[in-house]
Amino acid sequence: MHLKARDLMKLSTSELNTKLDEAYRELFNLRFQRAQGQLKDDNAIKKTRHTIARIKTILRQRELAAMLTASRATEAEQA
């Protein structure tokens, strides 16, 4: 599972959380395969870690955007 950032941006937050869970499971399985000497693609762990980072970045961007929107709404109510 190696998704591009632009593809991930199109997904909803719940879908991103699901993809994040899947990526963590995949990372666990890849590490297990590496420990047993069965890992075929040496770059798979790196790619999966990058996918996890992309997903977490997008989730954090959305969280910050929601906080900013809420902050502006509160300021508008007070004015």
Number of C-alpha atoms within 10 A of each C-alpha: 13 12 15 12 13 9 8 18 15 10 12 11 16 10 12 19 15 11 19 19 13 14 20 15 12 17 20 13 14 20 16 13 13 15 10 9 9 11 16 10 9 10 9 17 18 11 15 19 16 16 22 22 13 19 23 15 13 16 20 12 12 14 13 12 12 12 12 12 12 12 11 12 11 11 10 9 7 7 5
